[in-house]
Amino acid sequence: MWLFLLCSISIENFIVQDRPNDGGNSIYLSWKGVDDTLIDGYAIYRRSINDSAFQKIGFTGRFSSDFLDNTVQDSIKYIYQIAVQKGNSLYLHTMSDVVQSSPQIFHKGRLNIFIAIVLFTLFLIYFMARARKGAKLFIRKIAGLEAVEEAVGRATEMGKPILYVPGLGDIDFPSTIASMNILAELAKKVAIYENPLIVVNCYPVVYTVAREVVKQAFTSQGKIDKFKDDYVRYLTESQFGYAAAINGIILRERPATNFFIGPFFAESLLMAETGNQIGAVQIAGTDQVLQLPFFVTACDYTLLGEEVYAASAYLTKEPVLVASLKAQDTGKFLTLIILIIFTILSFFKINLLPILKVQ
């Protein structure tokens, strides 16, 4: 049984307030701890203004000086009381003022993110307006994407198929989605030149999407009669079983061009080296940094990281996609300038915080 003693041990600066910059339903308590190493900790009590009795809602260690109550409701007003627990005794402190939680519309600590979103939106609107007026927006040449036309032409001349591997990611991988966009543009060229195409997949959903992408590409070029069901194949979800199956296809079908674009892992070099041994032109691209050295070594062209995501805009020249790409690049360039400026200020030990009054 607890023995309650009133204010025999003093707790100073007991402050209870709505937690700032949150979505509501939380109240923050802080205090100055007592100078007594023999205490066990602090017990937290709470009641609503409509209740007559306090209820214990938490306990903190003796070195704590704050407590977050995230079990409150925004529509109810509360009163708190804190007690020092020492052995079987609880030393109650004065009750707090009435406090009520509420959500904040804007997180003031994320002002930089808000500014970045506004700037990116303005850049996007500006470049979209220019693109729709017919202005030619500059995009630097990406060797791997420039070589797509050449790779398809080579396969046509040799009368051999084109192999497309979208990697081991499911459809929720960003690089898999980017790979499907590249596949759509490649399939249009394949439909025009009437090349055999082999698209291999390791997930049922990716297989379904890839099949519809290729079929739609043939339809858009008026060559739906040239589309064959075995152009898009499902293999297996097993990582190295998938790699072994692809190696078998490469050695049997001996494609003239191999595309490895999407998320790849430990199997990347196995497939790329097999394709290299048969003399195929190979274009690879992935956002998995650890796999890039293997593709660079074994493939003719490699899309590095974000170049995979830029491929849709690069190949289609769609104004909205190109404008989005230009807006992103402009935002990165602006970020780089800001980093350089603050690096220089830091080097000369110039502190702008007092000037900007940032807390």
C-alpha positions as YAML, in Angstrom:
chain: A
units: angstrom
residues:
- id: 1
  name: MET
  ca: [0.00, 0.00, 0.00]
- id: 2
  name: TRP
  ca: [1.28, 3.43, -0.97]
- id: 3
  name: LEU
  ca: [1.73, 6.19, 1.60]
- id: 4
  name: PHE
  ca: [0.89, 9.59, 0.06]
- id: 5
  name: LEU
  ca: [2.72, 12.65, 1.37]
- id: 6
  name: LEU
  ca: [1.91, 16.13, 0.06]
- id: 7
  name: CYS
  ca: [4.84, 18.20, -1.28]
- id: 8
  name: SER
  ca: [7.43, 16.90, 1.17]
- id: 9
  name: ILE
  ca: [9.80, 16.71, -1.78]
- id: 10
  name: SER
  ca: [9.60, 19.73, -4.08]
- id: 11
  name: ILE
  ca: [9.41, 19.42, -7.88]
- id: 12
  name: GLU
  ca: [10.19, 22.68, -9.63]
- id: 13
  name: ASN
  ca: [9.14, 24.06, -13.02]
- id: 14
  name: PHE
  ca: [6.34, 21.57, -13.56]
- id: 15
  name: ILE
  ca: [5.06, 22.58, -17.04]
- id: 16
  name: VAL
  ca: [2.23, 20.90, -18.94]
- id: 17
  name: GLN
  ca: [1.45, 21.97, -22.51]
- id: 18
  name: ASP
  ca: [0.04, 20.82, -25.81]
- id: 19
  name: ARG
  ca: [2.82, 19.17, -27.78]
- id: 20
  name: PRO
  ca: [3.80, 21.57, -30.60]
- id: 21
  name: ASN
  ca: [4.02, 20.66, -34.29]
- id: 22
  name: ASP
  ca: [2.01, 17.45, -34.12]
- id: 23
  name: GLY
  ca: [-1.32, 16.04, -35.25]
- id: 24
  name: GLY
  ca: [-2.94, 16.36, -31.83]
- id: 25
  name: ASN
  ca: [-3.84, 13.76, -29.19]
- id: 26
  name: SER
  ca: [-0.65, 14.33, -27.19]
- id: 27
  name: ILE
  ca: [0.40, 16.50, -24.22]
- id: 28
  name: TYR
  ca: [3.97, 17.14, -23.14]
- id: 29
  name: LEU
  ca: [5.02, 17.34, -19.47]
- id: 30
  name: SER
  ca: [8.36, 18.62, -18.21]
- id: 31
  name: TRP
  ca: [9.84, 19.38, -14.81]
- id: 32
  name: LYS
  ca: [13.11, 19.88, -12.96]
- id: 33
  name: GLY
  ca: [14.08, 16.69, -11.16]
- id: 34
  name: VAL
  ca: [14.73, 16.55, -7.43]
- id: 35
  name: ASP
  ca: [18.27, 16.30, -6.06]
- id: 36
  name: ASP
  ca: [17.83, 12.93, -4.42]
- id: 37
  name: THR
  ca: [19.50, 9.82, -5.85]
- id: 38
  name: LEU
  ca: [17.51, 7.55, -3.53]
- id: 39
  name: ILE
  ca: [14.16, 8.12, -5.24]
- id: 40
  name: ASP
  ca: [12.75, 5.45, -7.55]
- id: 41
  name: GLY
  ca: [11.25, 7.80, -10.13]
- id: 42
  name: TYR
  ca: [8.20, 9.90, -10.97]
- id: 43
  name: ALA
  ca: [4.59, 8.76, -11.17]
- id: 44
  name: ILE
  ca: [2.29, 10.66, -13.53]
- id: 45
  name: TYR
  ca: [-1.42, 11.14, -12.72]
- id: 46
  name: ARG
  ca: [-4.19, 12.61, -14.85]
- id: 47
  name: ARG
  ca: [-7.87, 13.42, -14.72]
- id: 48
  name: SER
  ca: [-10.28, 15.24, -16.97]
- id: 49
  name: ILE
  ca: [-12.04, 18.34, -15.65]
- id: 50
  name: ASN
  ca: [-15.23, 16.31, -15.45]
- id: 51
  name: ASP
  ca: [-13.67, 13.64, -13.21]
- id: 52
  name: SER
  ca: [-13.02, 13.93, -9.50]
- id: 53
  name: ALA
  ca: [-10.25, 11.36, -9.08]
- id: 54
  name: PHE
  ca: [-6.78, 11.14, -10.62]
- id: 55
  name: GLN
  ca: [-5.61, 7.99, -12.38]
- id: 56
  name: LYS
  ca: [-2.02, 6.89, -12.81]
- id: 57
  name: ILE
  ca: [-1.04, 6.94, -16.49]
- id: 58
  name: GLY
  ca: [2.72, 6.40, -16.39]
- id: 59
  name: PHE
  ca: [6.01, 6.16, -14.56]
- id: 60
  name: THR
  ca: [9.50, 7.40, -15.45]
- id: 61
  name: GLY
  ca: [12.94, 6.77, -13.96]
- id: 62
  name: ARG
  ca: [14.64, 9.07, -11.50]
- id: 63
  name: PHE
  ca: [16.81, 10.66, -14.19]
- id: 64
  name: SER
  ca: [13.85, 11.63, -16.35]
- id: 65
  name: SER
  ca: [12.61, 15.19, -16.62]
- id: 66
  name: ASP
  ca: [9.79, 14.88, -19.14]
- id: 67
  name: PHE
  ca: [6.89, 12.68, -20.17]
- id: 68
  name: LEU
  ca: [4.76, 12.47, -23.32]
- id: 69
  name: ASP
  ca: [1.12, 11.54, -22.84]
- id: 70
  name: ASN
  ca: [-0.21, 10.37, -26.20]
- id: 71
  name: THR
  ca: [-3.40, 8.80, -24.88]
- id: 72
  name: VAL
  ca: [-5.44, 12.00, -24.64]
- id: 73
  name: GLN
  ca: [-8.31, 13.21, -26.82]
- id: 74
  name: ASP
  ca: [-8.35, 16.66, -28.41]
- id: 75
  name: SER
  ca: [-11.91, 17.35, -27.29]
- id: 76
  name: ILE
  ca: [-11.23, 16.87, -23.55]
- id: 77
  name: LYS
  ca: [-9.48, 19.18, -21.05]
- id: 78
  name: TYR
  ca: [-7.12, 17.60, -18.53]
- id: 79
  name: ILE
  ca: [-5.33, 18.31, -15.26]
- id: 80
  name: TYR
  ca: [-2.07, 16.56, -14.33]
- id: 81
  name: GLN
  ca: [-0.29, 15.80, -11.12]
- id: 82
  name: ILE
  ca: [3.19, 14.40, -10.64]
- id: 83
  name: ALA
  ca: [4.53, 12.49, -7.65]
- id: 84
  name: VAL
  ca: [8.00, 11.46, -6.55]
- id: 85
  name: GLN
  ca: [8.11, 7.77, -5.71]
- id: 86
  name: LYS
  ca: [10.52, 6.78, -2.94]
- id: 87
  name: GLY
  ca: [10.13, 3.33, -1.53]
- id: 88
  name: ASN
  ca: [6.51, 2.90, -0.48]
- id: 89
  name: SER
  ca: [5.88, 6.65, -0.36]
- id: 90
  name: LEU
  ca: [4.57, 8.99, -3.03]
- id: 91
  name: TYR
  ca: [5.26, 12.71, -2.62]
- id: 92
  name: LEU
  ca: [2.56, 14.55, -4.55]
- id: 93
  name: HIS
  ca: [3.23, 17.84, -6.28]
- id: 94
  name: THR
  ca: [0.88, 20.72, -6.98]
- id: 95
  name: MET
  ca: [-1.67, 20.12, -9.74]
- id: 96
  name: SER
  ca: [-1.08, 21.61, -13.18]
- id: 97
  name: ASP
  ca: [-3.25, 24.12, -14.98]
- id: 98
  name: VAL
  ca: [-5.98, 22.89, -17.31]
- id: 99
  name: VAL
  ca: [-4.52, 21.82, -20.67]
- id: 100
  name: GLN
  ca: [-6.03, 20.58, -23.91]
- id: 101
  name: SER
  ca: [-4.35, 19.06, -26.95]
- id: 102
  name: SER
  ca: [-4.99, 20.21, -30.51]
- id: 103
  name: PRO
  ca: [-3.53, 19.48, -33.97]
- id: 104
  name: GLN
  ca: [-1.36, 22.02, -35.75]
- id: 105
  name: ILE
  ca: [-1.94, 22.81, -39.41]
- id: 106
  name: PHE
  ca: [1.74, 23.21, -40.22]
- id: 107
  name: HIS
  ca: [4.93, 21.74, -38.73]
- id: 108
  name: LYS
  ca: [7.17, 24.78, -38.30]
- id: 109
  name: GLY
  ca: [10.26, 22.58, -38.10]
- id: 110
  name: ARG
  ca: [9.68, 21.46, -41.69]
- id: 111
  name: LEU
  ca: [9.57, 24.87, -43.29]
- id: 112
  name: ASN
  ca: [12.50, 23.92, -45.50]
- id: 113
  name: ILE
  ca: [10.50, 21.05, -47.02]
- id: 114
  name: PHE
  ca: [7.56, 23.36, -47.69]
- id: 115
  name: ILE
  ca: [9.84, 25.86, -49.45]
- id: 116
  name: ALA
  ca: [11.39, 23.05, -51.52]
- id: 117
  name: ILE
  ca: [7.94, 21.80, -52.61]
- id: 118
  name: VAL
  ca: [6.84, 25.31, -53.59]
- id: 119
  name: LEU
  ca: [10.03, 25.91, -55.60]
- id: 120
  name: PHE
  ca: [9.78, 22.55, -57.36]
- id: 121
  name: THR
  ca: [6.13, 23.24, -58.26]
- id: 122
  name: LEU
  ca: [7.07, 26.62, -59.70]
- id: 123
  name: PHE
  ca: [9.92, 25.08, -61.70]
- id: 124
  name: LEU
  ca: [7.57, 22.37, -62.99]
- id: 125
  name: ILE
  ca: [4.92, 24.88, -64.08]
- id: 126
  name: TYR
  ca: [7.55, 27.02, -65.79]
- id: 127
  name: PHE
  ca: [9.15, 24.17, -67.76]
- id: 128
  name: MET
  ca: [5.77, 22.67, -68.69]
- id: 129
  name: ALA
  ca: [4.66, 26.02, -70.09]
- id: 130
  name: ARG
  ca: [7.87, 26.26, -72.13]
- id: 131
  name: ALA
  ca: [7.61, 22.69, -73.39]
- id: 132
  name: ARG
  ca: [4.01, 23.11, -74.51]
- id: 133
  name: LYS
  ca: [4.98, 26.24, -76.43]
- id: 134
  name: GLY
  ca: [7.42, 24.17, -78.43]
- id: 135
  name: ALA
  ca: [10.66, 25.18, -76.72]
- id: 136
  name: LYS
  ca: [13.40, 22.56, -76.92]
- id: 137
  name: LEU
  ca: [14.46, 21.76, -73.39]
- id: 138
  name: PHE
  ca: [18.03, 20.54, -73.20]
- id: 139
  name: ILE
  ca: [18.66, 17.08, -71.78]
- id: 140
  name: ARG
  ca: [22.22, 15.85, -71.81]
- id: 141
  name: LYS
  ca: [22.92, 12.80, -73.92]
- id: 142
  name: ILE
  ca: [22.80, 9.44, -72.16]
- id: 143
  name: ALA
  ca: [24.93, 6.97, -74.09]
- id: 144
  name: GLY
  ca: [22.95, 3.90, -73.06]
- id: 145
  name: LEU
  ca: [19.68, 5.38, -74.30]
- id: 146
  name: GLU
  ca: [21.25, 6.76, -77.48]
- id: 147
  name: ALA
  ca: [22.34, 3.20, -78.27]
- id: 148
  name: VAL
  ca: [18.82, 1.71, -78.12]
- id: 149
  name: GLU
  ca: [18.10, 2.43, -81.79]
- id: 150
  name: GLU
  ca: [21.47, 0.99, -82.80]
- id: 151
  name: ALA
  ca: [20.94, -2.12, -80.67]
- id: 152
  name: VAL
  ca: [17.53, -2.81, -82.20]
- id: 153
  name: GLY
  ca: [18.91, -2.24, -85.68]
- id: 154
  name: ARG
  ca: [21.74, -4.68, -85.06]
- id: 155
  name: ALA
  ca: [19.30, -7.36, -83.94]
- id: 156
  name: THR
  ca: [17.23, -6.76, -87.07]
- id: 157
  name: GLU
  ca: [20.23, -7.16, -89.36]
- id: 158
  name: MET
  ca: [21.32, -10.36, -87.65]
- id: 159
  name: GLY
  ca: [17.78, -11.78, -87.49]
- id: 160
  name: LYS
  ca: [18.21, -12.56, -83.80]
- id: 161
  name: PRO
  ca: [15.92, -11.81, -80.83]
- id: 162
  name: ILE
  ca: [16.21, -9.06, -78.23]
- id: 163
  name: LEU
  ca: [16.28, -10.12, -74.58]
- id: 164
  name: TYR
  ca: [14.80, -7.78, -71.97]
- id: 165
  name: VAL
  ca: [15.27, -8.48, -68.24]
- id: 166
  name: PRO
  ca: [13.41, -6.13, -65.82]
- id: 167
  name: GLY
  ca: [15.26, -7.44, -62.76]
- id: 168
  name: LEU
  ca: [14.19, -9.08, -59.54]
- id: 169
  name: GLY
  ca: [11.97, -6.32, -58.16]
- id: 170
  name: ASP
  ca: [8.22, -6.58, -57.77]
- id: 171
  name: ILE
  ca: [6.01, -3.94, -59.32]
- id: 172
  name: ASP
  ca: [6.28, -1.71, -56.22]
- id: 173
  name: PHE
  ca: [10.00, -1.09, -56.89]
- id: 174
  name: PRO
  ca: [10.52, 2.36, -58.48]
- id: 175
  name: SER
  ca: [13.20, 0.98, -60.80]
- id: 176
  name: THR
  ca: [10.82, -1.77, -61.95]
- id: 177
  name: ILE
  ca: [8.23, 0.86, -62.89]
- id: 178
  name: ALA
  ca: [10.94, 2.83, -64.74]
- id: 179
  name: SER
  ca: [11.95, -0.39, -66.49]
- id: 180
  name: MET
  ca: [8.39, -0.89, -67.72]
- id: 181
  name: ASN
  ca: [8.45, 2.60, -69.23]
- id: 182
  name: ILE
  ca: [11.66, 1.79, -71.09]
- id: 183
  name: LEU
  ca: [10.21, -1.53, -72.21]
- id: 184
  name: ALA
  ca: [7.19, 0.28, -73.68]
- id: 185
  name: GLU
  ca: [9.42, 2.43, -75.90]
- id: 186
  name: LEU
  ca: [11.65, -0.51, -76.84]
- id: 187
  name: ALA
  ca: [8.62, -2.62, -77.76]
- id: 188
  name: LYS
  ca: [7.42, 0.09, -80.16]
- id: 189
  name: LYS
  ca: [10.74, -0.07, -82.03]
- id: 190
  name: VAL
  ca: [10.61, -3.88, -81.99]
- id: 191
  name: ALA
  ca: [7.10, -3.75, -83.48]
- id: 192
  name: ILE
  ca: [8.27, -1.44, -86.29]
- id: 193
  name: TYR
  ca: [11.26, -3.61, -87.21]
- id: 194
  name: GLU
  ca: [9.39, -6.86, -86.46]
- id: 195
  name: ASN
  ca: [12.13, -8.29, -84.25]
- id: 196
  name: PRO
  ca: [11.59, -11.32, -82.03]
- id: 197
  name: LEU
  ca: [11.40, -10.17, -78.40]
- id: 198
  name: ILE
  ca: [11.95, -12.08, -75.16]
- id: 199
  name: VAL
  ca: [10.87, -10.44, -71.89]
- id: 200
  name: VAL
  ca: [11.53, -12.61, -68.83]
- id: 201
  name: ASN
  ca: [9.92, -11.99, -65.42]
- id: 202
  name: CYS
  ca: [10.22, -13.42, -61.91]
- id: 203
  name: TYR
  ca: [6.98, -12.07, -60.39]
- id: 204
  name: PRO
  ca: [3.43, -12.76, -61.63]
- id: 205
  name: VAL
  ca: [2.33, -9.12, -61.30]
- id: 206
  name: VAL
  ca: [5.38, -7.85, -63.21]
- id: 207
  name: TYR
  ca: [4.74, -10.50, -65.86]
- id: 208
  name: THR
  ca: [1.15, -9.31, -66.28]
- id: 209
  name: VAL
  ca: [2.18, -5.65, -66.50]
- id: 210
  name: ALA
  ca: [5.02, -6.40, -68.93]
- id: 211
  name: ARG
  ca: [2.71, -8.40, -71.17]
- id: 212
  name: GLU
  ca: [0.17, -5.58, -71.34]
- id: 213
  name: VAL
  ca: [2.92, -3.01, -71.94]
- id: 214
  name: VAL
  ca: [4.35, -4.96, -74.88]
- id: 215
  name: LYS
  ca: [0.90, -5.73, -76.30]
- id: 216
  name: GLN
  ca: [-0.11, -2.07, -76.08]
- id: 217
  name: ALA
  ca: [3.13, -1.02, -77.79]
- id: 218
  name: PHE
  ca: [2.42, -3.35, -80.73]
- id: 219
  name: THR
  ca: [-1.16, -2.08, -80.88]
- id: 220
  name: SER
  ca: [-0.03, 1.56, -80.97]
- id: 221
  name: GLN
  ca: [2.16, 0.79, -83.99]
- id: 222
  name: GLY
  ca: [-0.62, -1.08, -85.79]
- id: 223
  name: LYS
  ca: [1.24, -4.40, -85.50]
- id: 224
  name: ILE
  ca: [-0.93, -6.27, -83.04]
- id: 225
  name: ASP
  ca: [-0.97, -9.24, -85.43]
- id: 226
  name: LYS
  ca: [2.80, -9.55, -84.95]
- id: 227
  name: PHE
  ca: [2.52, -9.85, -81.18]
- id: 228
  name: LYS
  ca: [3.15, -13.36, -79.83]
- id: 229
  name: ASP
  ca: [2.25, -14.67, -76.40]
- id: 230
  name: ASP
  ca: [5.72, -16.16, -75.83]
- id: 231
  name: TYR
  ca: [7.33, -12.73, -76.20]
- id: 232
  name: VAL
  ca: [6.69, -12.23, -72.48]
- id: 233
  name: ARG
  ca: [7.55, -15.16, -70.21]
- id: 234
  name: TYR
  ca: [7.25, -15.99, -66.54]
- id: 235
  name: LEU
  ca: [10.16, -17.98, -65.11]
- id: 236
  name: THR
  ca: [10.45, -18.29, -61.32]
- id: 237
  name: GLU
  ca: [10.66, -16.21, -58.15]
- id: 238
  name: SER
  ca: [13.85, -18.03, -57.08]
- id: 239
  name: GLN
  ca: [16.75, -15.59, -57.44]
- id: 240
  name: PHE
  ca: [19.39, -17.95, -58.80]
- id: 241
  name: GLY
  ca: [16.83, -20.15, -60.51]
- id: 242
  name: TYR
  ca: [15.80, -17.00, -62.40]
- id: 243
  name: ALA
  ca: [19.43, -16.24, -63.27]
- id: 244
  name: ALA
  ca: [20.04, -19.81, -64.42]
- id: 245
  name: ALA
  ca: [16.95, -19.76, -66.62]
- id: 246
  name: ILE
  ca: [18.05, -16.48, -68.23]
- id: 247
  name: ASN
  ca: [21.54, -17.86, -68.85]
- id: 248
  name: GLY
  ca: [19.94, -20.87, -70.53]
- id: 249
  name: ILE
  ca: [17.86, -18.58, -72.78]
- id: 250
  name: ILE
  ca: [20.97, -16.56, -73.67]
- id: 251
  name: LEU
  ca: [22.95, -19.68, -74.63]
- id: 252
  name: ARG
  ca: [20.08, -21.28, -76.58]
- id: 253
  name: GLU
  ca: [18.51, -18.26, -78.28]
- id: 254
  name: ARG
  ca: [21.78, -16.28, -78.58]
- id: 255
  name: PRO
  ca: [20.08, -12.84, -78.64]
- id: 256
  name: ALA
  ca: [21.81, -10.03, -80.48]
- id: 257
  name: THR
  ca: [20.98, -7.47, -77.78]
- id: 258
  name: ASN
  ca: [20.42, -7.85, -74.04]
- id: 259
  name: PHE
  ca: [18.73, -5.27, -71.82]
- id: 260
  name: PHE
  ca: [19.20, -5.58, -68.05]
- id: 261
  name: ILE
  ca: [17.19, -2.70, -66.59]
- id: 262
  name: GLY
  ca: [15.64, -2.71, -63.13]
- id: 263
  name: PRO
  ca: [16.61, -3.81, -59.61]
- id: 264
  name: PHE
  ca: [19.39, -6.42, -59.65]
- id: 265
  name: PHE
  ca: [21.30, -8.11, -56.88]
- id: 266
  name: ALA
  ca: [23.89, -10.91, -56.59]
- id: 267
  name: GLU
  ca: [22.83, -12.48, -59.90]
- id: 268
  name: SER
  ca: [23.77, -9.44, -62.01]
- id: 269
  name: LEU
  ca: [27.27, -10.54, -63.03]
- id: 270
  name: LEU
  ca: [26.13, -14.11, -63.76]
- id: 271
  name: MET
  ca: [23.73, -12.93, -66.47]
- id: 272
  name: ALA
  ca: [25.84, -10.06, -67.80]
- id: 273
  name: GLU
  ca: [28.94, -12.23, -68.17]
- id: 274
  name: THR
  ca: [27.00, -14.92, -70.04]
- id: 275
  name: GLY
  ca: [25.69, -12.32, -72.45]
- id: 276
  name: ASN
  ca: [29.18, -10.90, -72.86]
- id: 277
  name: GLN
  ca: [30.57, -14.34, -73.78]
- id: 278
  name: ILE
  ca: [28.19, -14.75, -76.74]
- id: 279
  name: GLY
  ca: [29.09, -11.28, -78.05]
- id: 280
  name: ALA
  ca: [25.69, -9.62, -77.52]
- id: 281
  name: VAL
  ca: [25.35, -5.86, -77.28]
- id: 282
  name: GLN
  ca: [24.33, -5.25, -73.66]
- id: 283
  name: ILE
  ca: [22.61, -2.21, -72.15]
- id: 284
  name: ALA
  ca: [22.15, -2.30, -68.38]
- id: 285
  name: GLY
  ca: [20.72, 0.05, -65.80]
- id: 286
  name: THR
  ca: [19.96, -0.19, -62.09]
- id: 287
  name: ASP
  ca: [19.60, 1.91, -58.96]
- id: 288
  name: GLN
  ca: [21.38, -0.75, -56.87]
- id: 289
  name: VAL
  ca: [24.76, 0.91, -56.35]
- id: 290
  name: LEU
  ca: [26.58, -2.29, -55.40]
- id: 291
  name: GLN
  ca: [25.71, -3.91, -58.74]
- id: 292
  name: LEU
  ca: [26.80, -1.04, -60.98]
- id: 293
  name: PRO
  ca: [30.51, -2.08, -61.12]
- id: 294
  name: PHE
  ca: [29.53, -5.50, -62.49]
- id: 295
  name: PHE
  ca: [27.36, -4.01, -65.22]
- id: 296
  name: VAL
  ca: [29.99, -1.43, -66.11]
- id: 297
  name: THR
  ca: [32.53, -4.26, -66.49]
- id: 298
  name: ALA
  ca: [30.41, -6.73, -68.48]
- id: 299
  name: CYS
  ca: [28.06, -4.49, -70.49]
- id: 300
  name: ASP
  ca: [28.58, -2.07, -73.36]
- id: 301
  name: TYR
  ca: [26.41, 0.69, -71.84]
- id: 302
  name: THR
  ca: [25.23, 1.23, -68.28]
- id: 303
  name: LEU
  ca: [22.56, 3.60, -66.98]
- id: 304
  name: LEU
  ca: [23.74, 4.86, -63.60]
- id: 305
  name: GLY
  ca: [21.17, 5.32, -60.85]
- id: 306
  name: GLU
  ca: [18.77, 8.11, -61.72]
- id: 307
  name: GLU
  ca: [19.46, 7.78, -65.44]
- id: 308
  name: VAL
  ca: [17.05, 4.84, -65.29]
- id: 309
  name: TYR
  ca: [14.29, 7.16, -64.08]
- id: 310
  name: ALA
  ca: [15.14, 9.78, -66.70]
- id: 311
  name: ALA
  ca: [14.81, 7.27, -69.53]
- id: 312
  name: SER
  ca: [11.05, 7.74, -70.01]
- id: 313
  name: ALA
  ca: [11.41, 11.46, -70.64]
- id: 314
  name: TYR
  ca: [14.55, 10.92, -72.72]
- id: 315
  name: LEU
  ca: [13.00, 8.36, -75.07]
- id: 316
  name: THR
  ca: [9.47, 9.75, -75.44]
- id: 317
  name: LYS
  ca: [10.24, 13.51, -75.37]
- id: 318
  name: GLU
  ca: [6.80, 13.89, -73.77]
- id: 319
  name: PRO
  ca: [6.54, 17.57, -72.66]
- id: 320
  name: VAL
  ca: [5.19, 16.78, -69.18]
- id: 321
  name: LEU
  ca: [7.91, 14.18, -68.50]
- id: 322
  name: VAL
  ca: [10.68, 16.39, -69.89]
- id: 323
  name: ALA
  ca: [9.42, 19.35, -67.82]
- id: 324
  name: SER
  ca: [9.39, 17.17, -64.69]
- id: 325
  name: LEU
  ca: [12.95, 16.06, -65.39]
- id: 326
  name: LYS
  ca: [14.12, 19.63, -65.93]
- id: 327
  name: ALA
  ca: [12.40, 20.76, -62.72]
- id: 328
  name: GLN
  ca: [14.17, 18.04, -60.75]
- id: 329
  name: ASP
  ca: [17.55, 18.93, -62.24]
- id: 330
  name: THR
  ca: [17.00, 22.62, -61.51]
- id: 331
  name: GLY
  ca: [16.08, 21.80, -57.92]
- id: 332
  name: LYS
  ca: [19.23, 19.69, -57.51]
- id: 333
  name: PHE
  ca: [21.36, 22.46, -58.98]
- id: 334
  name: LEU
  ca: [19.82, 24.98, -56.56]
- id: 335
  name: THR
  ca: [20.42, 22.59, -53.66]
- id: 336
  name: LEU
  ca: [24.05, 22.23, -54.71]
- id: 337
  name: ILE
  ca: [24.50, 26.00, -54.75]
- id: 338
  name: ILE
  ca: [23.01, 26.29, -51.26]
- id: 339
  name: LEU
  ca: [25.34, 23.56, -49.95]
- id: 340
  name: ILE
  ca: [28.36, 25.32, -51.45]
- id: 341
  name: ILE
  ca: [27.33, 28.66, -49.93]
- id: 342
  name: PHE
  ca: [26.83, 27.22, -46.46]
- id: 343
  name: THR
  ca: [30.06, 25.24, -46.74]
- id: 344
  name: ILE
  ca: [31.94, 28.48, -47.43]
- id: 345
  name: LEU
  ca: [30.16, 30.23, -44.53]
- id: 346
  name: SER
  ca: [31.03, 27.33, -42.24]
- id: 347
  name: PHE
  ca: [34.68, 27.48, -43.36]
- id: 348
  name: PHE
  ca: [34.86, 31.14, -42.34]
- id: 349
  name: LYS
  ca: [32.83, 30.40, -39.16]
- id: 350
  name: ILE
  ca: [29.99, 32.73, -40.12]
- id: 351
  name: ASN
  ca: [26.81, 31.90, -38.18]
- id: 352
  name: LEU
  ca: [23.57, 33.04, -39.83]
- id: 353
  name: LEU
  ca: [21.25, 31.65, -37.16]
- id: 354
  name: PRO
  ca: [21.10, 34.84, -35.05]
- id: 355
  name: ILE
  ca: [20.41, 36.83, -38.21]
- id: 356
  name: LEU
  ca: [17.67, 34.51, -39.42]
- id: 357
  name: LYS
  ca: [16.34, 34.09, -35.86]
- id: 358
  name: VAL
  ca: [16.04, 30.33, -36.25]
- id: 359
  name: GLN
  ca: [15.32, 28.53, -33.02]
...
